Amino acid sequence: MTGLSGGTEAEAFYGTSYTAVHRRGLQGWGNSLTDRQVEKLAIRRQGQTVMELGASSGEHLNFIATRPDWQSYVALDLLPAVTDPALAARLARSAHVRFVSGDVSRMPFATDAFDLVISTCLFAHLRDPEAALVETRRVVRPGGQIVIGLPCDPGMLNRAVKLVVTYPRLRRAGVGDPRLKYAREHVNPVGSLLALASHVFRGDRVRVRYHPFRVPSWNANLLATIDVKVRG
């Protein structure tokens, strides 16, 4: 996570309630849709340098079915390990996983540093998503891959799930006004993010998919994925 609009309020929520609200029950299943679809698209090879943007405490690593001998897996986050410090500590004992604190709009990495960059639900939160997309493109080598998952917010299906599932869970977690929370945090609508990605990756091979219904509409789905093959 980086550039979160909620400031210390957002930090408190991610530190105390994120796992209970977003990683359990029906809401957890819905969020895992992003993890699963990103993994279906990510091409994993021996010796890869991999980075996950907005990695939190490494929750996405649970969804990687095949784990080749990566050269490295960098978990980048503005506040790494806040959501689940025990999970992050366990993953950090791996020879390949490294947690790094950094802003995706100004990444502390060299150009062409990674073979694969993934992100699950980060870009809806960013104050400057275009700068983050440009930086993502910069750090991936020619021939590499970028896979980004985007919630279809404010699509009709997304809003229906919020009303029935997400908002009640947030209220039970102590969030008094869930609509206000989403207004502060999900500052970038999916249509705008898709337009920005189309511009930034205009010289690359790009494919956008929608899930779970495959209808090419963010109103009728919960998730959009952007699969980019970077050209030289």
N, C-alpha and C positions, 0 to 999 in steps of 0.2 A: 504494500500500500504506500502511496506517496502523494503529497499534495492534497491530503484529505481536507475537505472544507469544514468539518466539524471540530477541528482543533483538539483541545484536551478532552472534550466530551467524546469525540470519536475514539481517542486513545483509551479512555476508560472503558468504553463499550467493548472494544476489541480485546482488552485485557481481561474482562470479567464475564462477558455474556456471549461473545461471538460463537464459541463452540456449542454452547447449549442451544442457541437460536438457529444457527445456520448449518450445523454439522450433525444434527440428530433428527430423528423422526421423518415425517413427510417432507419438511423443509430441507433436511439434510439430503434426502434422496433427490430432490429437485436440484440442489446445488451440485450434487455429484454428477448430474447430467453433463455439466460443463467439463469436469475432470475427465469423464469417460470419452466424450467426443473429441476433446483435445488430444487425448492419448491415441485414439483411432487414427488421427491424422499425422501425428508426430512420427517421423521416420527415425528409428534409433539404430545406431551402428557402433561397432567397436571403436574405441578410442575417440569418441566424440567429446567436444567441449560444449556443454549444455548450460543454459541459464534460464531460470524461471523468474519472471517479473512479478513483483507483489506476492512473494512466496510465503509470507506470514511465518509459520513455524514448520513448514514443510508438509502440510496436510496433503498436498497433491501427490507426493511420492508414494502414498498408499495405493494409488490407482495405476501405477506403472507396472504392467504385468511382466514385461521382459526387461531385465536390467542388464544391458551389456557392460563390458568393462570400460566405463566412461573414463576419459582422461580427467574430467572434472564435471561437477554439477554445482553451479553457483546459484544459491537461493538469495536473490536480491530483494530487499524490502527496506522501506524507510525506518520501520521499527521491527526488525526481525525478532522472532521468538516471543512476541507479546501474547499471542493467542494461546499458545501451549508450550511453555518453557521446557517441560519434561520431554515432549516429543522432539523439539529442536535439539536438546542436549543429546538425546539418543542418536538422532540422525547425524549430528556433527561428529560423532565418534567414527563414522564411516571414513574410509580413506579418500573417498571421492566427493563427499558433500561438504560445501563450505558456505556458511551464512555470511552475507555481506550487507552492511548498512549503506544505503545509497538512494539517491533520487533518480528515477527513471528518465527524467528530463535532462539530467547531467550525469551520465553513468561514468563511474571511475574505471573504465576499461578502454583498451586500445581499439582502434578501428579493425574490423575483420577478426575479432577475438574469438567468436563462437561459431560452431557449426549449426546449432539449433537454439532458438529462443522461443519460449512458450509463455503464455499468460492466460489465466482463467477468468477472473472477474475484476480486473484492475481498472481498465480504461474509463469506465463509467464514472470513476471517482476523481479523475485528475483535473487540476486547474488548467493545465496546458497539454491536452492530449496530442495535439499535432507535434509539439516538440518531442514528446515521448516516442511517438511513432518514428520521427526522423532519427532519433537516437537509437532506437531499436534497429532500424535499417542500417545504421552506421556500423554497429558492432557485429553484424552477421557477415561472414565471408561470402564471396561469390560462390554460388552453388549450394549455399546453405538454405535453411528453412526457418520461417517464422509462423507460429500458430497462435492465434489470439481468439479467446472465447469472450463473447459479449452478451450480457443479458438483454433480452428484447424489451427493454424499458424505454418508452411507456406504451408498449403494445397492449392490445385488449386482453390477450391471454395472460400476459404478465400482470396486468392490473387486477384481473380476477383472482389470480393466485395470491396476490398481496392481501386482498380483502378477506379471503377465506382462511388463509394459512399464516402468511408472514406477519401481518399486523397483530393478530391475536397472540402469536408467540412473542413478539416484541413487547406487547403490553405485559404479558406474564413475566418477562425478564426485567420489568421495571422501566421500560421506555414509555413515558407518558403520552407522547404524540408521535406515533410511527410515521404518519404522513410528513410531518416536519422533518423527522430524521432522514427520510429518503430524499426530501427536497434539498437538504443540506449535503447529502453524500452522493447521490446519483445525479450529478450535475450535468452529465453529457448524455443526451438521448442517443439511442442506437443508430438512428438514421444519420445523425451528424457524424458519429464515429465512422460509419461505413463510408461516408463521403470523404472524410479526411484520409482514411486508409487507401481509398481508391486513388487519391491524389498523390500521397507519399510513395506508394508502391506502383506508380503508373508505369515504370520501366520493367517491372517484374511480372512473373506469372502468378496471377491471383485467382483464387476460387473462394466464393462465399457460399456457405451451406447454412440451412436452417434446421432446427431440431425442436421438438421430436417429430413433427409432422411432415417435414420436407417440402411443404408448400413454400414457394419463394416469396414469403411475406413475413415481416417481423411482427405484424399484428396478430398472426395466427400461430406463433411459435413462442417458445420460452428462451431460446438461445440461437445466436448466430455465431458461426466460426469463420475466421479468415485464415486461409492457408496460402502462404506466400513462398514461392521458390525464387530465391534471390538470384538475379542475373548479374554478370560481371560488367 
